[in-house]
Amino acid sequence: MVKAIVGANWGDEGKGKITDMFAKESDIVIRFQGGSNAGHTIVNEHGKFALHQLPSGVFFDHVTNIIGNGVALNIPNLIKEIKQIEEKGVKKPKILVSDRTQILMSYHILFDKYEEERLSKKQFGSTKSGIAPFYSDKYYKRGLQINDLFYEDSLREKVEEICTIKNVTLKYLYNKPELDPDELMKELMEYKREIEPYVANTFEFIHKALDEDKKILLEGQLGALKDPDFGIYPYVTSSSTLAGFGAVGAGIPPYKITDVISVVKAYSSAVGAGPFVTEIFGEEGDELRRRGGDGGEYGATTGRPRRVGWLDMVATRYGCKAQGATEIAFTVLDVLGYLDTIPVCVAYEIDGKETKEFPTNAQLEKAKPVFKYFPGWKSDIRGIKEYKDLPQNTKNYIKFVEEYIGVPIKLISNGPRRDDIIRL
């Protein structure tokens, strides 16, 4: 059985906690895309963790954690993460890294920074983690796979070719120092030393696990609206954030993915630039940001204040469709307990016309939210374990969301802890 946990919106939906919960019931957890540009926050008996590249199964002894071929692997950051969790008392996790995974290099991070500097006020709001330059090289066939580290002669040839191309851009577009092939080879040999204990043919490992009916969990990063094809392009990430890409990024037959759990936040938040129809500002936005999540709405990786807004049902239903959601995990519902009235966007007004269809960016930039207002429950719902014990106004809010999206809500997260979950 293969389950995928993915985001319905811009990311930051609380996928870490949901993945952590399902990881306990899994044999294998696989990160299948993205890099260290976003994080999953998990709170357990060891403390609070922001995982950036490590799969969320690292806290369970019985789980094999795999970094799939679709990931942008920042090796120094991965090694640092492993050390950090061990220093907090977590037993050394079982980790396998696909020999086909590509390496995010130091120059990818430099190019990311240089391009944002060049764009100035027109920049995309990059986390400057090197993700766009990495995927550009991957699809331009200038990338380096983990297996390349073990063939130094051919690696050297590739590095020199990379420097020839990159240095033209560095010199004439960015006016920055050029790359040195010798220094890059030293960097790569250090990466080899660090990553070698984890490298494996994960394709065969996973297919053997499928034959043995092992429980496999695919862990997605960010959300549907950050997908380069179906998201708010160009304000998106550079790898597909959709569950369907899990088949590619992990090396699994698509028909093996039987369950797609789409994580939906009870309000909206986003990091980075781009249209955000329900965004709120001023004191109203600051209060929601302060109360949000566990310790406020700030990026798990960057620490940047997240943009916040009310629940956007147009975007959410679209995101769930794009993900192919079979069920929904509804998160951070407890945060809204302070509100007298809760606005929910049920349609967009564009050029004087209402629509419930999620448009492309040119139209989205002009969209105004059409709100429906729900009475709040004015109470703290943390600690409630049964749906029947929730306030009636909370149930009304949940029921509306479920009916609008047309996908069953099977999980409700009402607090940051692992056990703050209501199963339906």
Disulfide bonds with the S-S distance in Angstrom:
none
